[in-house]
Amino acid sequence: RQVREVVGEHSYDKIKPYIHQVLQGMTVSYEIELPDYYRHGKGGVLHTTLIPCDDIRNGYYGLSTDISEIKALQAQLEFEANHDPLTGLPNRRAFQQSLSYTAGDQEKAETDIALLFLDIDNFKVYNDTYGHEFGDLILKFFGHTLRDNLRSQDIVARLAGDEFTVLLSQLNNTENDVSRICVSLMNALHSIEHVAGVPVALSASIGVAIGRARQPLLPDTLMARADAAMYRAKQSGKGRYYLG
C-alpha cells in the first residue's frame, strides 16, 4: 500500500513483478518515473533496491535514491554529443548513425530514400564582410529554414562549417518528390531578404543521391555521390540542385 501511494497506481503495476521476485527471496533493483506532482511538479526518477528480510515471512525492505538530476544530466550530455551547439540540429555523428541505420534497412525497404548535400552559396563573403557573429546568424537562419520546410520524418543535420545534409525517407515518386522538395527549399531561402537588418540573398547548391528500395546501399557511397553532385550544382551556377 505504501509503495502504491508513493509511485502511483500506474507505476505500481510496472513494479509488481519486482515485488513478486523479492517476495521469492531475491534482491532486485529497478528505476521508476515518479508522477508529476513530485519534486515541485517536475516528476523525477527513483532508483530502488528491494532486499528480502532474513525471514521472508517478514517481507522486505527497500532503499530508494532520487536520481532525477543524474538522469537530467545524462540526457543533456547525450543531446550535446549528438547536436550542433549553434543550430541545435543533429551533428555529423548523429547524422552518420541515422544514415547507417537507414541504409542498412534499404535492401528490405519498400520505398526509396534520398540524401541531400547542401552548401551555402557565397557564405565566405558574408562571413568576411560582416564578421563571424553574422556568419553564425546566417547558419542559424539556414538551418531553421531547412527544418521548417521539410517533413517531420526527414532528418536535417549540420555537418561542419556551411555544409548541411538532409535525409529524405519514404519516397514513392522519387524524382518528382526530390525535385519538389529542392525547389521548395530554394524558394524558402530566396524569401529571406534580411538577417539582423542586413540585406541578404541566400541560396544553396544542392547535390542529391538516391538510394533505391530493395537494393544494398553503403552509406559512405551515398554520401560521396551526394557530395560530388553538390559540387556539380555549384560549378553549374550555384543556387540549384543536381541529381547525381
N, C-alpha and C positions, 0 to 999 in steps of 0.2 A: 504493500500500500504506500509506504513512504517513497519507494523508488518511483512508483507511478505518479505520485504528486510532484516530484522533482522534475522528471523529464517529460511529463505529459502522456496522455493516453496513446497517441500515435507513436511516439518514440518508444514507449514501453513495449509495444508489440514487437519492435525491432530487437529489443534486448532480451526478450523472453527465452530465446534459445541459449543465451549465455547463462541466464539464471538456472535453466534446466541443467546445464553442464556443471555448474558449481554445486548444485544440489546432489550431483552424482559423485562429488568428491574431487572435481577438477578445479584448478586455478585458471581463471580466464581474464583476459583484458580486452577492452573494446573502446571505441570512440563514438560519441553520440552528439548530434547537434542539439543544442538547447533551444527551447521556444523563444520567440522574440521578446517576451516580457521579462526575460532575464538580462542581466548586465545593462540596465537602463534602456531596455527596449532594443538592444542590439543583438540579442541572442548570444550564441557562442558555441564552443566545442568543449566537451568534457571527456577527459581520459579517465577510465575507471578500471581498477583491478579488483576482482571478486575472489576472495580466498575462503575456502570452506573451513569451518571450525574443526578442531580435532575430533570432536564427536559430531558427526554430520547431522545428528538429530537436533543439534542446537542451531542449525542453519549456517550462515556465512556472514562475513563482514567484508566491507569494501573500502577502498582508498581511491578518492577522486581528485583529479587535478584539473583546474581550468587552464586549457591550453589555447584559448582563443587568440591571444596575442601572438603566440608562436605560429599558429595556422595563418593568421593575417600576414605575418612577416614572410612566411614561406610563399604565400600567394603573390605578395608584392615582388619578391625576388624572382619568382618564376616568370611573372609578367615582364619585368625589366630584362630578363635574359632572352626574351622572345620578341621584344618590341623595340622599335626605333624610338629613342627618347624625344626626338624633335617632332615627328609627325604622329606618334602614337600607333603607327601601322606595324604589322609584323615585320621583323627584320630578316636578313638573309638566312640566318639559322632556321627560323621558324618556317620561312617560305620553302627552303630546301626540304624540310621534313614533310611539309604538305605535298610538295611536288613528288617526292619519292613515294609517299603513300598512294597518291592518285595514280601515278604512272605504274606502280606495281599492280593496281587493280584493272588497268586498262585492257589487258588481254581478255578479261571476263566481262568488260563493260558493254552496255547496250548503246551508249551514246559517245560522241566524240568529246575531246577536250581541246582547249587552245591556250597557248602561252603567249602573252603579250609582253614584249620588252620595250619599255618607253624611256626615252632620253629627252630632257627638256632642251628645246632649241634655244641657243644663244644665252644659256644660263650664265656662262662666264662673263658676259657683258654686263648683266645685272649685278653680278657679284663684285666685279671690278669697279663699276661705276658708282654704285650706291653702298657698297660695303657688305661685309659678311652677315650682319644682322638682317639687312634687307634680303640678302640671298636666302637666309633661313625662312623668312616670311614667304618667299616665292615657293620654297619647298613645301611649307605647310599648306599653302593655298592649293598647290598642285596635288598633294596627297589627298586633301579633303575633297577636292573636285572629283578625283578618281573614285573615291569611296562613295560619294553621294550620287554618282551616276552609273553605278553598277548594281547588279542583283545581290541579294543578301548572301547567296551561296558562293559568289565569286570572291576570290582571295586577292587582296591588294597588298603589296609589300614595297618597302624601300630597301633596295639592296645596299647602295652606298652612293654618296655624292648626289648627283641628279638622276640616278638610274632607278627606275621603278619597274615592277613586274606585276602582271595580273594573270591569275589562273582562272580561266573560264571552264565551267563544267556543264554537263547535261546539255550538250549541243546536239540538236537534231538536224536542222537545216544549216549546217555548219558555216559554209562560206557566207551565206546571207546574214546569219546571226553575227558572225565576226565583223563583217562589213558594217552592219548597222551599229554595233557597239563602238567600233573605232570612230565612225563618223559622229556618233553621239558624244564621245569623249572629246573629240577635237572641237566640236561646236561649243561644248561647255567651257573649254579652255578659252576659246575665242571670245566668249561672252564676258570674261573678266577684263575690265578696262582699266581698273586702278587697284593697286595694292598699297595700303598705307598712304594713300593720296598721290602716289607716283603712277603716271600713265604706263601701262604695260601692254604687250601684245603676246600673250602666252600661246605657245604651240609646242607640239611634241612630235618627234619622229618615232613611229611605232613599228616594230617588227613582230610578225606573227608566225608561230609554228603550230601546226595542228597534230594532235595525237588521235589516231583513228580508233574506233571501237573494235574490240576483239583482235587487236594487234599488239604484239610485245613492244614495250617502249622503255627506253633508257632516259631517265631524267636529264642527265648531262647532255645527251644528244639533242633533246628537245630545247634545252636552254641555249646550246650553241647555235642551233638553227634560228631561234628567235633573235639572238644577239646579232647574227650575220644579217638577218632580214632588216633589223633596225638600222644597221649601217647602210644598207641599200636604200632605205627610205630617206636617210639623211643625205646621202650622196645625190639622190634624185631631186632634191629641192627643199627638204625639211617640211614640217607641217603636214605630213601624210603618213599613210601606213603601207606596208609592203608584206605580202603573204609569201613566206619562204617555203 
